[in-house]
């Protein structure tokens, strides 16, 4: 194991039982700590393969909170977006500062490390605005690719446009995702969420592979703030979950459009979930809007062919959600979402009002009660047993605690901790947490007592898990690892 810079903050070891669950031991410590050297408002972190068998962490950050394109949330940037690559010991490898018009916002500037040329080393793809004056220029948007070892630009192409004549909130919804068709890498760029949408697939050398336009008046759901990629039918070809549409990454054809004739609204959450006993996928969706005023269920679990397994709630603006694997006498798959009233965002971050939590048995749809506040949590398997704990550090309204399924606090991530990555990205047992802090500090947390079970090792080795880690910097995909 590599020697790491250590700054130990060891929490008390807590023993607990819940729902007939066996006793577990958790002891988090800070294993790597360093500073970015400037104040941080929002930060995205994602693993990058910089050589065969060697990874690093790309961080994209600025002093601004995430900037949203909706005009009631948008505000002019006050700081330039920066890219910085660190090795796993916290050493800076390179840093790149972008111009004034490349906005630190998930939808303006998606980021996706991906090995499109299949040489064993990731490139870093992102959307750049080369017009340093006009921050909302679309004609000057470019798909740019960086050498992951140097940060130097090695390619640039005009960014496609699929949305015309719509509001800023509809226009500036950009995605970069990717996956594999029988081992061949396929990069996908996409635009839109709420009305007209477009996807374009690219192969090595940025040659066009296929394109797809989804018209606003077409049947089926609109897009989603998540764009997970999984091999849902185990045929060695990945599928894109574009909202409730399951699209083959090989040729852009549909495997299914869930609720095609019943629903054409917008889903806020799409969470593929693997049933470990049956080895079957299901898809958990939480819907933000209805379909042109008709009442439809807001929470639905579909099977791997897009058929409803269960549903709940006829009204409500659903916002955020996940699934997780737990090991109790009565529950194995946990599904969670919230409804909200209002939402405000700006230089101080995102705040939701009138939040109501809903938790379910993911297999049956039966509502259950959780003994902890799951709003702003992310599922994470800290001790390596194959089942999830819950880190509450996703936004301004989080309490910075880590909970087990019984609701017991097993760790405190510190005042003003913001979670940016929750997966297995270190050469250590269990999954790790990467948090950033407003003063520019970055801390990586791990459970010193973790031991990887057979279930956990199988999960980490899954191509779906490896790909999901890379998707965390393009859209709200951070929680998608919970269903794997």
C-alpha positions as CSV (number, residue, x, y, z in Angstrom):
1,X,0.0,0.0,0.0
2,X,1.3,3.4,-0.9
3,X,2.3,5.7,1.9
4,X,-0.1,8.6,2.3
5,X,0.0,11.9,4.0
6,X,-2.0,11.4,7.2
7,X,-3.8,13.7,9.5
8,X,-5.8,11.4,11.7
9,X,-9.1,12.4,13.1
10,X,-10.4,9.2,14.7
11,X,-14.0,9.1,15.8
12,X,-15.3,6.9,18.6
13,X,-16.0,3.3,17.6
14,X,-19.7,2.7,18.0
15,X,-21.6,-0.6,18.2
16,X,-25.2,-0.8,17.2
17,X,-28.0,-3.1,16.2
18,X,-30.9,-2.2,13.8
19,X,-33.8,-4.2,12.2
20,X,-32.1,-7.4,13.3
21,X,-28.9,-6.3,11.7
22,X,-25.6,-7.6,13.0
23,X,-23.2,-5.4,15.0
24,X,-20.9,-3.2,12.9
25,X,-17.9,-1.2,13.7
26,X,-17.1,2.1,12.1
27,X,-14.1,4.3,12.7
28,X,-13.5,7.1,10.2
29,X,-10.2,9.0,9.9
30,X,-8.8,11.6,7.7
31,X,-6.1,9.8,5.6
32,X,-5.2,12.6,3.2
33,X,-5.5,16.3,3.8
34,X,-4.3,19.2,1.6
35,X,-5.3,22.7,0.6
36,X,-6.3,24.1,-2.8
37,X,-4.9,27.4,-1.8
38,X,-8.0,29.5,-2.3
39,X,-11.6,29.7,-1.1
40,X,-14.0,27.2,-2.5
41,X,-17.8,27.6,-3.1
42,X,-18.4,24.5,-5.1
43,X,-16.2,21.6,-6.2
44,X,-16.6,18.5,-8.3
45,X,-14.2,15.6,-8.0
46,X,-13.8,12.6,-10.2
47,X,-11.2,9.7,-10.5
48,X,-9.0,9.8,-13.6
49,X,-6.8,7.0,-15.0
50,X,-3.5,8.7,-15.8
51,X,-1.6,5.5,-16.6
52,X,-2.3,1.8,-16.6
53,X,-2.9,0.8,-13.0
54,X,-2.4,4.5,-11.8
55,X,-5.2,6.9,-11.0
56,X,-5.5,10.5,-9.8
57,X,-8.3,12.9,-8.8
58,X,-9.5,15.8,-11.0
59,X,-11.1,18.7,-9.1
60,X,-13.1,21.4,-10.8
61,X,-13.8,24.4,-8.5
62,X,-14.1,28.1,-7.9
63,X,-15.1,30.5,-5.2
64,X,-18.7,30.5,-6.6
65,X,-21.5,28.2,-5.6
66,X,-22.8,26.0,-8.4
67,X,-24.4,28.4,-11.0
68,X,-27.8,27.3,-12.4
69,X,-29.1,28.5,-15.8
70,X,-32.6,29.3,-14.6
71,X,-32.9,33.1,-14.6
72,X,-34.2,33.2,-11.0
73,X,-31.0,31.3,-9.8
74,X,-28.4,32.5,-12.3
75,X,-25.8,35.1,-11.2
76,X,-22.6,36.3,-12.9
77,X,-19.5,34.4,-11.9
78,X,-17.1,36.2,-9.6
79,X,-14.2,33.7,-9.9
80,X,-12.6,31.7,-12.7
81,X,-13.2,28.0,-12.9
82,X,-10.1,25.9,-12.2
83,X,-9.1,22.4,-13.0
84,X,-6.5,20.7,-10.7
85,X,-5.2,17.2,-10.8
86,X,-3.9,15.6,-7.6
87,X,-2.4,12.2,-7.0
88,X,-3.8,10.0,-4.3
89,X,-1.2,11.4,-1.8
90,X,-2.5,14.9,-2.2
91,X,0.3,16.2,-4.4
92,X,-0.6,18.7,-7.2
93,X,0.3,17.3,-10.6
94,X,-1.1,20.3,-12.7
95,X,-3.5,23.1,-12.5
96,X,-5.4,25.0,-15.2
97,X,-7.4,28.2,-14.9
98,X,-10.2,28.7,-17.5
99,X,-11.4,32.0,-18.9
100,X,-14.1,34.3,-17.4
101,X,-16.9,32.8,-19.4
102,X,-16.5,29.1,-18.6
103,X,-19.0,28.9,-15.8
104,X,-18.7,26.8,-12.7
105,X,-22.1,25.1,-13.1
106,X,-23.0,21.5,-13.6
107,X,-25.1,22.3,-16.7
108,X,-22.9,24.9,-18.3
109,X,-19.7,22.9,-17.9
110,X,-20.1,19.1,-17.7
111,X,-16.8,17.2,-17.2
112,X,-16.2,13.5,-18.1
113,X,-12.8,11.6,-17.9
114,X,-13.0,8.8,-20.5
115,X,-10.6,6.7,-22.5
116,X,-12.1,7.1,-26.0
117,X,-8.9,6.1,-27.9
118,X,-8.7,2.9,-25.7
119,X,-5.0,3.3,-24.8
120,X,-5.5,2.7,-21.1
121,X,-5.3,6.4,-20.2
122,X,-8.3,8.7,-19.7
123,X,-8.7,12.0,-21.6
124,X,-10.7,14.8,-19.9
125,X,-13.7,16.0,-21.9
126,X,-15.6,19.2,-21.0
127,X,-17.6,22.0,-22.4
128,X,-15.6,25.2,-22.8
129,X,-16.7,28.7,-23.7
130,X,-13.9,30.3,-25.8
131,X,-15.5,33.7,-25.8
132,X,-14.1,35.3,-22.7
133,X,-16.5,38.3,-22.7
134,X,-19.9,36.9,-23.5
135,X,-20.6,34.4,-20.8
136,X,-23.9,33.1,-22.4
137,X,-22.5,32.7,-25.9
138,X,-23.6,29.4,-27.4
139,X,-21.8,29.8,-30.8
140,X,-18.5,29.8,-28.9
141,X,-19.1,26.7,-26.9
142,X,-16.7,23.9,-27.6
143,X,-16.3,20.3,-26.7
144,X,-12.6,20.3,-25.5
145,X,-10.4,17.4,-24.5
146,X,-7.3,17.6,-22.2
147,X,-4.4,15.4,-21.8
148,X,-4.9,14.0,-18.3
149,X,-1.2,13.9,-17.5
150,X,-0.4,17.5,-18.5
151,X,-3.7,19.4,-18.6
152,X,-2.9,20.6,-22.1
153,X,-5.6,20.9,-24.7
154,X,-5.4,18.2,-27.4
155,X,-8.6,18.7,-29.3
156,X,-11.6,21.1,-29.7
157,X,-14.9,20.8,-31.6
158,X,-18.0,23.0,-31.9
159,X,-20.6,22.0,-29.3
160,X,-23.8,20.8,-30.9
161,X,-27.0,22.7,-30.5
162,X,-30.3,20.9,-30.1
163,X,-32.4,23.5,-28.3
164,X,-33.4,26.7,-30.1
165,X,-35.6,29.7,-29.0
166,X,-36.1,28.5,-25.5
167,X,-35.3,30.0,-22.1
168,X,-31.8,29.9,-20.7
169,X,-32.8,27.2,-18.3
170,X,-33.8,25.0,-21.2
171,X,-30.9,26.0,-23.5
172,X,-27.9,25.5,-21.2
173,X,-28.4,21.9,-20.1
174,X,-25.3,20.1,-21.3
175,X,-24.2,16.5,-20.7
176,X,-21.1,14.4,-21.5
177,X,-21.4,10.7,-20.8
178,X,-20.0,7.5,-22.2
179,X,-20.0,3.7,-22.2
180,X,-19.0,0.6,-24.1
181,X,-20.4,-1.5,-26.9
182,X,-18.7,-4.9,-26.9
183,X,-15.6,-3.3,-25.4
184,X,-15.5,-0.4,-27.8
185,X,-15.7,3.0,-26.1
186,X,-18.5,5.4,-27.1
187,X,-18.6,9.0,-26.1
188,X,-22.0,10.8,-25.9
189,X,-22.7,14.5,-25.9
190,X,-26.2,15.7,-25.2
191,X,-28.3,18.8,-24.7
192,X,-31.7,19.6,-23.2
193,X,-33.8,18.3,-20.4
194,X,-37.3,19.8,-20.4
195,X,-38.4,20.0,-24.1
196,X,-36.5,19.3,-27.3
197,X,-33.4,17.2,-26.7
198,X,-30.5,15.8,-28.7
199,X,-27.8,13.2,-28.2
200,X,-24.8,12.5,-30.4
201,X,-22.5,9.5,-30.1
202,X,-18.8,9.5,-31.1
203,X,-16.1,6.9,-31.7
204,X,-12.3,7.1,-31.7
205,X,-11.1,10.1,-33.5
206,X,-14.4,12.0,-32.8
207,X,-16.0,10.3,-35.8
208,X,-19.8,10.4,-35.6
209,X,-21.4,7.1,-34.6
210,X,-25.1,8.1,-34.4
211,X,-27.4,11.0,-33.5
212,X,-30.8,11.2,-31.9
213,X,-33.3,14.1,-31.7
214,X,-36.2,13.8,-29.2
215,X,-38.9,16.3,-30.2
216,X,-40.9,18.1,-27.6
217,X,-44.2,16.7,-28.9
218,X,-43.0,13.1,-28.8
219,X,-44.4,10.4,-26.6
220,X,-42.6,9.6,-23.4
221,X,-40.8,11.4,-20.6
222,X,-38.5,14.3,-21.0
223,X,-34.9,14.2,-19.7
224,X,-33.4,14.0,-16.2
225,X,-30.7,15.7,-14.1
226,X,-29.1,12.2,-13.9
227,X,-27.8,10.3,-16.9
228,X,-26.7,6.9,-15.6
229,X,-25.1,4.3,-18.0
230,X,-25.5,0.6,-17.3
231,X,-25.6,-2.7,-19.1
232,X,-29.2,-3.3,-18.2
233,X,-29.7,-6.6,-20.1
234,X,-26.1,-8.0,-19.7
235,X,-25.4,-8.2,-23.4
236,X,-22.0,-6.5,-23.2
237,X,-23.5,-3.3,-24.6
238,X,-24.3,-0.4,-22.3
239,X,-27.5,1.5,-22.2
240,X,-28.1,5.2,-21.4
241,X,-31.0,6.0,-19.1
242,X,-32.0,9.3,-20.6
243,X,-34.9,10.1,-18.3
244,X,-37.2,7.2,-18.5
245,X,-35.9,6.3,-21.9
246,X,-33.5,3.4,-22.1
247,X,-31.2,3.9,-25.2
248,X,-28.6,1.6,-26.6
249,X,-25.2,3.2,-26.7
250,X,-24.3,1.1,-29.7
251,X,-26.8,2.6,-32.2
252,X,-29.1,5.0,-30.4
253,X,-32.1,2.7,-30.6
254,X,-34.6,2.3,-27.7
255,X,-34.8,-0.7,-25.6
256,X,-37.8,0.8,-24.0
257,X,-39.6,4.1,-23.1
258,X,-41.2,3.6,-19.7
259,X,-44.8,4.8,-19.4
260,X,-44.5,5.9,-23.0
261,X,-48.2,6.7,-23.4
262,X,-48.9,7.7,-19.8
263,X,-46.2,10.2,-19.0
264,X,-44.2,13.0,-20.8
265,X,-43.1,15.1,-17.8
266,X,-39.6,15.5,-16.3
267,X,-37.9,13.1,-13.9
268,X,-35.6,14.5,-11.4
269,X,-34.0,11.2,-10.4
270,X,-33.2,8.1,-12.4
271,X,-31.5,5.4,-10.3
272,X,-30.7,1.9,-11.8
273,X,-30.8,-0.6,-9.0
274,X,-29.4,-4.2,-9.0
275,X,-31.2,-6.9,-7.1
276,X,-28.3,-9.0,-5.9
277,X,-30.4,-12.1,-5.4
278,X,-32.1,-12.2,-8.8
279,X,-29.2,-10.3,-10.7
280,X,-31.9,-8.2,-12.3
281,X,-31.9,-4.4,-12.7
282,X,-34.8,-2.1,-11.8
283,X,-35.0,1.6,-12.3
284,X,-36.2,4.0,-9.6
285,X,-37.6,7.3,-10.8
286,X,-38.7,10.4,-8.9
287,X,-40.7,12.8,-11.0
288,X,-40.5,16.6,-10.8
289,X,-43.5,17.5,-13.1
290,X,-46.7,16.0,-14.4
291,X,-47.7,15.5,-18.0
292,X,-49.5,18.6,-19.1
293,X,-51.6,18.8,-16.0
294,X,-52.8,15.1,-15.7
295,X,-52.2,13.4,-12.3
296,X,-49.7,10.7,-12.5
297,X,-47.6,8.8,-9.9
298,X,-44.6,10.8,-8.8
299,X,-42.5,7.9,-7.6
300,X,-42.2,4.7,-9.7
301,X,-40.0,1.6,-9.7
302,X,-39.7,0.0,-13.2
303,X,-38.3,-3.4,-14.0
304,X,-35.5,-3.9,-16.6
305,X,-38.1,-3.8,-19.4
306,X,-39.7,-0.5,-18.3
307,X,-42.8,-2.1,-16.7
308,X,-44.0,-0.7,-13.5
309,X,-43.2,-2.7,-10.4
310,X,-44.8,-0.2,-7.9
311,X,-45.6,3.4,-7.6
312,X,-46.7,6.0,-5.0
313,X,-47.8,9.7,-4.6
314,X,-50.2,11.4,-7.1
315,X,-48.9,14.9,-6.5
316,X,-45.7,16.6,-5.4
317,X,-42.5,18.1,-6.8
318,X,-40.0,15.2,-6.2
319,X,-36.4,16.4,-5.9
320,X,-33.4,14.3,-5.2
321,X,-33.3,10.6,-4.3
322,X,-31.4,7.3,-4.3
323,X,-31.4,3.6,-3.7
324,X,-29.1,1.7,-1.4
325,X,-28.4,-1.9,-0.3
326,X,-28.9,-2.7,3.4
327,X,-28.7,-5.9,5.3
328,X,-31.6,-6.2,7.8
329,X,-34.2,-8.8,8.7
330,X,-36.9,-7.0,6.7
331,X,-35.2,-4.9,4.1
332,X,-32.5,-5.4,1.4
333,X,-33.1,-2.5,-1.0
334,X,-33.9,0.9,0.4
335,X,-35.3,3.7,-1.9
336,X,-35.6,7.3,-0.8
337,X,-36.8,10.6,-2.2
338,X,-38.1,14.0,-1.1
339,X,-40.8,16.4,-2.2
340,X,-40.3,20.1,-1.8
341,X,-42.1,23.3,-1.8
342,X,-39.8,26.2,-3.0
343,X,-36.1,26.3,-3.9
344,X,-33.8,29.3,-3.9
345,X,-30.2,29.4,-5.2
346,X,-27.5,31.9,-5.7
347,X,-24.1,33.0,-4.2
348,X,-25.1,31.4,-0.9
349,X,-26.0,28.0,-2.4
350,X,-29.2,25.9,-2.7
351,X,-32.0,25.9,-0.2
352,X,-35.2,23.9,-0.3
353,X,-38.4,24.6,1.8
354,X,-41.2,22.4,2.9
355,X,-39.2,19.2,2.5
356,X,-41.0,15.9,3.1
357,X,-39.1,12.6,3.1
358,X,-40.3,9.4,1.7
359,X,-38.6,6.0,2.2
360,X,-39.6,2.7,0.7
361,X,-38.8,-1.0,0.6
362,X,-37.3,-0.9,-2.9
363,X,-38.7,-4.4,-3.8
364,X,-42.3,-3.9,-2.7
365,X,-42.9,-0.2,-2.6
366,X,-44.1,-0.3,1.0
367,X,-43.4,3.0,2.8
368,X,-41.0,2.7,5.8
369,X,-39.8,4.9,8.5
370,X,-36.1,5.9,8.7
371,X,-34.5,6.8,12.1
372,X,-32.3,9.5,10.6
373,X,-32.7,12.5,8.4
374,X,-31.9,11.2,4.9
375,X,-32.3,14.5,3.1
376,X,-28.9,15.5,1.7
377,X,-27.4,12.1,2.2
378,X,-25.4,9.9,-0.1
379,X,-25.2,6.1,0.3
380,X,-21.7,4.8,0.9
381,X,-20.2,1.5,2.0
382,X,-17.5,2.7,4.4
383,X,-16.6,-0.6,6.1
384,X,-16.6,-2.8,3.0
385,X,-19.3,-5.2,4.0
386,X,-21.2,-4.6,0.8
387,X,-24.0,-2.6,2.5
388,X,-24.5,1.2,2.8
389,X,-24.1,3.8,5.4
390,X,-25.3,7.4,4.7
391,X,-23.2,10.5,4.6
392,X,-25.2,13.7,5.1
393,X,-23.0,16.4,3.5
394,X,-24.6,17.2,0.1
395,X,-25.5,20.8,0.5
396,X,-26.1,23.8,2.7
397,X,-28.9,22.1,4.7
398,X,-26.9,19.0,5.5
399,X,-25.8,18.2,9.1
400,X,-22.3,16.8,8.1
401,X,-22.9,13.5,10.0
402,X,-22.6,9.9,8.8
403,X,-25.4,7.5,9.8
404,X,-25.9,3.8,9.8
405,X,-29.3,2.3,8.9
406,X,-30.4,2.3,12.5
407,X,-30.0,6.1,12.6
408,X,-26.9,6.1,14.8
409,X,-24.3,8.7,14.1
410,X,-21.0,7.0,13.4
411,X,-18.9,10.0,12.3
412,X,-18.9,13.8,12.0
413,X,-17.2,15.2,8.9
414,X,-16.6,18.6,10.4
415,X,-18.2,22.0,10.2
416,X,-18.9,23.1,6.7
417,X,-17.9,19.8,5.1
418,X,-19.3,19.3,1.5
419,X,-19.2,15.9,0.0
420,X,-17.8,15.7,-3.5
421,X,-17.0,12.0,-4.0
422,X,-18.2,8.8,-2.3
423,X,-16.8,5.7,-3.9
424,X,-13.8,3.4,-3.9
425,X,-11.0,5.6,-5.3
426,X,-8.2,4.7,-3.0
427,X,-6.2,1.5,-2.6
428,X,-7.9,0.8,0.7
429,X,-10.8,-1.5,1.9
430,X,-14.3,0.0,1.7
431,X,-15.4,3.2,0.0
432,X,-13.9,6.6,0.8
433,X,-15.4,10.1,1.2
434,X,-13.8,13.2,-0.3
435,X,-14.9,16.4,1.3
436,X,-14.0,20.0,0.6
437,X,-14.3,23.0,2.9
438,X,-14.9,26.7,2.2
439,X,-11.4,27.6,3.2
440,X,-10.0,25.4,0.4
441,X,-9.2,22.4,2.5
442,X,-9.7,18.9,1.0
443,X,-10.0,15.8,3.2
444,X,-10.3,12.2,2.2
445,X,-11.9,10.0,4.9
446,X,-11.8,6.2,5.2
447,X,-12.8,3.6,7.8
448,X,-9.6,2.3,9.4
449,X,-11.3,-1.0,10.3
450,X,-12.8,-1.7,6.9
451,X,-12.5,-5.1,5.3
452,X,-13.8,-5.9,1.8
453,X,-16.3,-8.7,1.7
454,X,-16.9,-10.9,-1.3
455,X,-20.0,-8.9,-2.1
456,X,-18.1,-5.6,-2.0
457,X,-15.2,-6.9,-4.2
458,X,-17.7,-8.1,-6.8
459,X,-19.3,-4.6,-6.8
460,X,-16.1,-2.7,-7.1
461,X,-15.0,-4.9,-10.1
462,X,-18.2,-4.4,-12.0
463,X,-17.9,-2.3,-15.2
464,X,-21.1,-0.5,-14.2
465,X,-19.4,0.6,-10.9
466,X,-16.2,1.8,-12.6
467,X,-18.2,3.8,-15.2
468,X,-20.5,5.3,-12.6
469,X,-17.5,6.8,-10.8
470,X,-16.6,8.8,-13.9
471,X,-20.1,10.1,-14.4
472,X,-20.2,12.0,-11.1
473,X,-18.8,15.2,-12.7
474,X,-21.5,15.3,-15.5
475,X,-24.9,15.8,-14.0
476,X,-26.2,14.8,-10.6
477,X,-24.9,11.3,-10.8
478,X,-23.1,11.2,-7.4
479,X,-25.7,9.0,-5.8
480,X,-26.0,6.5,-8.6
481,X,-23.4,4.2,-7.1
482,X,-25.9,3.4,-4.3
483,X,-27.9,1.1,-6.5
484,X,-25.0,-0.9,-7.8
